Amino acid sequence: GGGGGEGSTAVRKTFAHVPSLIGAMEAEEVGVEHLLRDINDPTVSTVANLVKAKLSGLSTLTEKLVEMKDYLTAVSEGR
């Protein structure tokens, strides 16, 4: 070793196994399996792309619903 030679002490790390159990409902397990499959299989669309597509679809749906609301409001007011 190096240093000044006074009081060298060896550092020792000990890792203890801590038994644990993680529970999940079946629906959660299925969801995790789908996520892992998407991450591990590059031929499947990534989760991020799926989320972006859903957000885009919801955005379009929102626009159409606002358009329908405006139309129906105009009709009910006799315009």
N, C-alpha and C positions, 0 to 999 in steps of 0.2 A: 504494500500500500504506500501511499504518499504521506504528506503532512509532517508535523513536527515530532512524531513518535510518542507523544504523551497520551495516554488513556484511549487508545484505539478500541472501539467497540464495534462488533459486527451487528449489522441491522438484519433482523430476521422478520419476515412477514408470514403470518399464518392466516389461511383462509378456512373458515368453518362452513360446512354445508348446512344451510338452514332449510329444513323441509318446508315446503309450501304447496298449497293447492289453489288453483285458480278455477273458479266455476263460471259457466256461461250458459245462457239459455240456448236452445237449438237455433233460433233465428240469428242470434249473435254469431254462433259458430259458422253457420252458412255464410253470413256476411263476410266474416274473416277469411273463410276459404276462398270466396270470390275475389277478395282483395289480393290475397296471396297468389292466386292463379294469374291475375292480371299483371302482378309485379314480375312473376317468374316466366311468363310466356310473352315474348316480344311480338308475337303475331297477333295478340289480342290488343285492342285499343287500351291505352293507358287510362288509369282512373281519372287523371287530370283531364284528359280529352272527353271522357264521358261526362264529367261534371260541367265542363265548358258547354257541351252540347245541351245539357239539361238547362243550364242557366240561359242559354240563347233561346231555347224553346219557351221557357217561362217568360222571358222578356217579350217575345213575340205575342204570347198569349195575353199578357198584360195590356199591350198596345191594342189588340183586337177587342178586349173587354171594355177598355176605355172608349174606343170608337163606337161600340154597340151601346154603351151607356149614354154617350152624347146623342146618338141617333134617337134612342128611345125617349130621352128627355125632350128632344126637339119635337118628336111626334106627339108626345103627351101635352105639349104646350101649343100644339096646332101650327107649328112652323113647317 
